[in-house]
């Protein structure tokens, strides 16, 4: 940006023109962010009024039309920039919606947006989640706090929703992200398809999503590793929620509170037929990228050491600063230097309710290898 005609307020509409004074884009101004403007529309001029916002919401909702049936009531309705809502996501957990903001530019418009969502989608409640970088500003300037109820009511801070016929808790008020890792749904389904008759290790298990899919599909035993006792307790509750499934009841479910990195490094005896490695982001900033690639390789080596012949290794990364080729190459290299023969089953990216229309939005990738 060469020049600005006047100081702007957070949330104001700002217009960008080229050097010949031709319209380029319009968006929300955020004076306190390195990203000064969140682009809402580019190309030909447009009027950003109430009708425009209605159209934008309906477009995002219609993109998910036909993706899910009544067996799945948890998914993303708005995925930030990729749906034309930069710095904003909207997740559905049954009849409860969670609206998460990553930029303060939305705060002055929050009442308008919440009213629109309530009118169009008729939820029983709307929960506001705020990224850490805007929480202080939201509270001091707008009296808004992370986890507050914007519309309707909640009977509890956790909401039960369905995914492929399984029931899960979402900690919508205080949980990670918007309460659950909805983006791994398709990978959970794929792991379930591989799990029948197998013993599975689920490293960085969180609330046991991969484990529950495996148990329902006929895994004989699942072992969860997580450093958080709270997460492991959530996994236990999720298994209890699905006691109507005979396979879930039959499956032995072991929960180990531990640093998964250390456990994999120290493990010398335990072997599994299916190993899932799904760590949190290991590179939240670009300078952390080289170390993250090394850490992914180390994890893959530990997972492979715990894998029986004929077993499947599933490795995932949610680090946007590590590209898919970099991640896949790191895991493939570990597999190759191990000396064990293997075949690559497939690689996956983000699910369709988490579209990525700009390079920066591509973050999730997984690779499946059979040894």
C-alpha positions in Angstrom: 0.0 0.0 0.0 1.5 3.3 -1.1 -0.7 5.7 0.7 -3.9 6.0 2.8 -6.3 8.9 2.5 -7.1 9.0 6.3 -6.6 7.0 9.5 -9.1 4.1 9.7 -11.1 2.5 12.4 -11.2 -1.2 13.1 -14.0 -2.8 11.1 -14.4 0.0 8.6 -14.9 -0.8 5.0 -11.7 0.1 3.1 -11.3 0.3 -0.6 -8.0 -0.3 -2.5 -7.4 1.4 -5.8 -4.6 1.0 -8.3 -2.2 3.8 -9.4 -4.8 4.8 -12.1 -7.4 5.1 -9.4 -9.2 2.0 -10.6 -11.1 -0.2 -8.1 -9.2 -3.3 -7.0 -10.8 -4.6 -3.8 -12.9 -3.8 -0.7 -12.5 -5.3 2.8 -12.5 -4.8 6.5 -9.8 -2.5 7.9 -7.7 -3.7 10.8 -5.2 -1.0 11.9 -3.7 -3.1 14.7 -2.8 -6.1 12.5 0.0 -6.8 10.1 -2.8 -7.6 7.7 -4.3 -4.2 7.5 -7.2 -5.2 5.3 -9.2 -8.4 5.1 -10.5 -8.6 1.5 -14.2 -9.3 1.2 -14.5 -8.7 -2.5 -12.2 -8.1 -5.5 -12.7 -7.3 -9.2 -15.6 -5.1 -10.1 -17.0 -2.7 -7.5 -19.7 -4.1 -5.2 -22.1 -2.6 -2.7 -21.5 -4.2 0.8 -24.9 -3.9 2.3 -27.2 -6.3 4.3 -28.3 -8.1 1.1 -24.7 -8.7 0.2 -24.0 -10.3 3.6 -27.0 -12.5 3.3 -25.8 -13.7 -0.1 -22.3 -14.4 1.2 -23.7 -16.6 4.1 -26.0 -18.5 1.8 -23.2 -19.1 -0.7 -21.1 -20.7 2.1 -23.9 -22.8 3.4 -24.9 -24.0 -0.1 -21.3 -25.1 -0.8 -21.9 -27.8 1.9 -25.2 -28.9 0.4 -25.3 -32.6 0.0 -22.0 -33.3 1.8 -23.6 -34.6 5.0 -26.7 -36.6 6.1 -28.3 -37.0 9.4 -25.5 -39.3 10.6 -23.1 -36.2 10.7 -24.2 -33.1 12.5 -20.8 -31.6 13.1 -19.0 -29.7 10.3 -17.8 -26.3 9.1 -20.2 -23.8 7.5 -17.7 -20.9 7.0 -14.0 -21.4 6.4 -12.5 -17.9 6.6 -10.9 -16.4 3.6 -11.7 -19.5 1.4 -15.4 -18.7 1.8 -15.1 -15.0 1.5 -15.2 -14.4 5.3 -11.5 -13.5 6.1 -10.6 -14.2 9.7 -13.9 -15.8 10.6 -15.0 -19.4 10.9 -18.4 -20.9 11.8 -18.8 -24.5 12.9 -21.9 -26.5 13.5 -22.3 -28.9 16.4 -25.8 -30.2 16.1 -28.0 -27.3 16.9 -25.3 -25.2 18.4 -23.0 -22.9 16.3 -19.6 -21.7 17.2 -18.4 -18.4 15.7 -14.6 -17.9 16.0 -12.9 -14.6 15.1 -9.2 -14.3 14.3 -9.2 -10.5 13.6 -10.6 -7.6 15.6 -12.0 -6.2 12.3 -15.2 -8.3 12.9 -15.9 -7.0 16.4 -17.8 -3.8 15.4 -20.0 -5.9 13.1 -20.5 -8.8 15.5 -24.1 -7.9 16.4 -25.1 -7.7 12.7 -23.3 -11.0 11.8 -24.8 -12.9 14.8 -28.3 -11.6 13.9 -27.8 -12.7 10.3 -26.6 -16.2 11.4 -29.5 -16.6 13.8 -32.1 -15.6 11.2 -30.7 -17.8 8.4 -29.6 -20.9 10.3 -31.9 -21.0 13.4 -29.5 -22.4 15.9 -30.4 -23.1 19.5 -27.3 -21.2 20.5 -24.3 -19.3 19.2 -21.0 -19.3 21.1 -18.3 -16.7 20.5 -14.7 -17.9 20.4 -11.9 -15.4 20.1 -8.2 -16.0 19.1 -5.8 -15.0 21.9 -4.4 -12.0 20.0 -7.8 -10.2 20.0 -9.2 -11.2 23.4 -7.9 -8.2 25.4 -9.2 -5.7 22.7 -12.5 -7.5 22.5 -13.0 -7.2 26.3 -11.8 -3.7 26.8 -13.5 -2.1 23.8 -16.6 -4.3 23.3 -17.1 -6.2 26.6 -16.9 -9.5 24.6 -15.2 -12.5 26.1 -14.0 -15.8 24.7 -16.7 -18.5 25.2 -19.6 -16.1 25.8 -23.1 -17.0 24.5 -24.1 -14.5 21.8 -27.6 -16.0 21.1 -29.9 -18.6 22.6 -28.7 -20.8 25.4 -26.5 -23.8 26.3 -27.4 -26.4 28.8 -23.7 -27.3 29.2 -20.3 -26.1 28.1 -20.1 -29.3 26.1 -22.4 -30.2 23.2 -22.9 -33.7 21.8 -23.0 -34.1 18.0 -22.9 -36.9 15.5 -20.2 -37.9 13.1 -20.7 -40.9 10.8 -23.2 -42.2 13.3 -20.8 -41.9 16.2 -21.4 -39.5 19.1 -18.8 -37.0 20.3 -18.5 -34.2 22.8 -17.5 -30.8 21.6 -16.1 -28.4 24.3 -17.5 -25.4 22.6 -16.9 -22.9 25.4 -13.3 -23.6 26.4 -12.1 -26.4 24.1 -9.3 -26.2 21.5 -10.2 -24.6 18.1 -14.0 -24.4 18.2 -14.4 -27.4 20.5 -13.4 -30.4 18.3 -11.1 -31.2 15.4 -13.7 -31.4 12.7 -11.1 -31.2 9.9 -9.9 -34.8 10.5 -13.3 -36.4 9.9 -12.4 -37.9 6.5 -9.1 -39.3 7.9 -11.0 -40.8 10.9 -13.3 -42.6 8.4 -10.3 -43.9 6.5 -8.6 -45.1 9.6 -11.8 -46.9 10.6 -11.8 -48.7 7.2 -8.3 -50.0 8.0 -8.9 -51.0 11.6 -10.8 -54.3 11.6 -9.0 -56.9 13.6 -6.0 -54.7 14.3 -4.4 -53.3 17.5 -4.0 -49.5 17.1 -1.7 -46.9 18.6 -3.2 -43.3 18.6 -0.4 -40.8 19.4 -1.6 -37.3 20.3 -5.0 -38.8 20.7 -6.8 -35.8 22.1 -10.4 -37.0 22.8 -10.0 -40.3 21.0 -11.6 -39.6 17.6 -9.4 -42.0 15.6 -9.6 -44.6 18.4 -13.4 -44.5 18.4 -13.7 -45.0 14.7 -11.2 -47.9 14.9 -13.1 -49.5 17.8 -16.5 -49.3 16.0 -14.9 -50.8 12.8 -13.6 -53.9 14.8 -10.2 -53.0 16.2 -9.4 -55.4 19.0 -7.4 -52.9 21.0 -6.7 -49.1 20.9 -4.1 -47.3 22.9 -4.3 -43.5 23.3 -1.3 -41.4 24.1 -1.8 -37.8 25.2 0.0 -35.5 27.6 -3.4 -34.0 28.8 -5.4 -35.9 31.4 -8.3 -33.7 30.4 -8.1 -34.9 26.8 -7.9 -38.6 27.9 -10.9 -38.1 30.1 -12.8 -36.7 27.1 -11.8 -39.9 25.2 -13.3 -42.0 27.9 -16.5 -40.1 27.8 -16.7 -40.4 24.0 -16.3 -44.1 24.3 -19.1 -44.2 26.9 -21.4 -42.2 24.6 -21.1 -45.0 22.1 -21.8 -48.0 24.3 -24.7 -48.9 22.0 -22.1 -50.1 19.4 -21.1 -53.7 20.3 -17.6 -53.3 18.7 -16.9 -50.2 20.8 -17.8 -52.2 24.0 -15.6 -55.2 23.0 -12.6 -53.1 22.1 -10.0 -52.7 24.8 -9.3 -49.0 25.3 -6.1 -48.1 27.0 -5.3 -44.5 27.9 -1.7 -43.4 28.7 -1.0 -39.9 29.9 2.5 -39.2 28.5 4.5 -37.1 26.2 4.0 -38.9 22.9 7.4 -37.9 21.6 9.1 -39.4 24.6 6.9 -42.5 24.7 7.7 -43.3 21.0 11.4 -42.8 21.5 11.6 -45.0 24.6 9.2 -47.7 23.5 11.2 -50.9 22.7 8.7 -53.7 23.1 5.1 -52.7 22.2 4.0 -53.3 18.7 0.8 -52.4 16.8 -0.9 -53.1 13.5 -2.0 -49.5 12.9 -0.2 -46.4 14.2 -1.7 -42.9 13.9 0.5 -39.8 14.4 -1.5 -36.6 14.5 0.4 -34.0 16.5 -0.6 -30.4 17.1 1.0 -27.8 14.8 4.8 -28.1 15.1 5.5 -24.9 13.1 3.3 -21.9 14.1 5.8 -19.5 12.5 8.0 -19.7 9.4 11.3 -19.8 11.3 10.1 -23.0 13.0 9.7 -24.9 9.7 13.1 -26.7 9.6 12.7 -27.9 13.2 9.2 -29.1 12.5 10.3 -31.1 9.5 12.9 -32.8 11.6 10.3 -33.5 14.4 7.9 -35.0 11.9 10.7 -37.3 10.7 11.5 -38.3 14.2 7.8 -39.1 15.0 7.6 -41.2 11.8 10.7 -43.2 12.9 9.2 -43.8 16.3 5.8 -44.8 14.8 7.5 -47.1 12.3 9.5 -48.8 15.1 6.3 -49.7 16.9 4.7 -51.1 13.7 4.4 -54.8 13.0 5.0 -56.2 9.6 1.9 -55.7 7.5 0.9 -52.7 9.6 -0.2 -49.3 8.4 1.4 -46.0 9.5 -0.8 -42.9 9.2 1.1 -39.6 9.7 -0.6 -36.2 9.7 0.5 -32.6 9.8 -1.6 -29.5 10.5 1.4 -27.0 10.2 0.6 -24.5 7.4 4.3 -23.5 7.3 5.3 -27.0 6.3 4.2 -27.8 2.8 2.6 -31.1 1.8 5.7 -32.1 -0.4 8.0 -31.3 2.5 6.0 -33.3 5.0 5.4 -36.3 2.7 9.1 -36.4 1.7 10.2 -36.4 5.3 7.9 -39.4 6.1 8.8 -41.2 2.9 12.5 -40.8 3.6 12.1 -42.3 7.0 10.3 -45.3 5.5 12.9 -45.7 2.8 16.0 -45.6 5.1 14.3 -48.1 7.5 15.1 -50.8 5.0 11.5 -52.2 5.2 9.5 -52.7 2.1 6.4 -50.5 1.9 3.7 -49.2 -0.4 2.1 -45.8 -0.3 -1.7 -46.2 0.0 -2.6 -42.6 -0.4 -2.2 -39.0 0.7 -5.0 -36.7 1.7 -5.7 -33.0 2.3 -8.4 -31.0 3.8 -12.1 -32.1 3.7 -14.6 -30.4 1.5 -16.2 -28.4 4.3 -12.7 -26.9 4.9 -11.9 -25.6 1.4 -8.6 -23.9 0.6 -8.8 -21.4 -2.2 -5.6 -19.5 -1.4 -2.1 -21.0 -0.8 -2.0 -19.9 2.9 -5.2 -21.8 3.6 -3.6 -25.2 2.8 -2.5 -26.7 6.1 -3.8 -30.3 6.6 -2.1 -33.2 5.0 -1.8 -36.9 5.8 0.0 -39.9 4.3 -0.8 -43.6 4.6 2.0 -46.2 4.3 1.7 -50.0 4.6 4.8 -52.0 5.5 
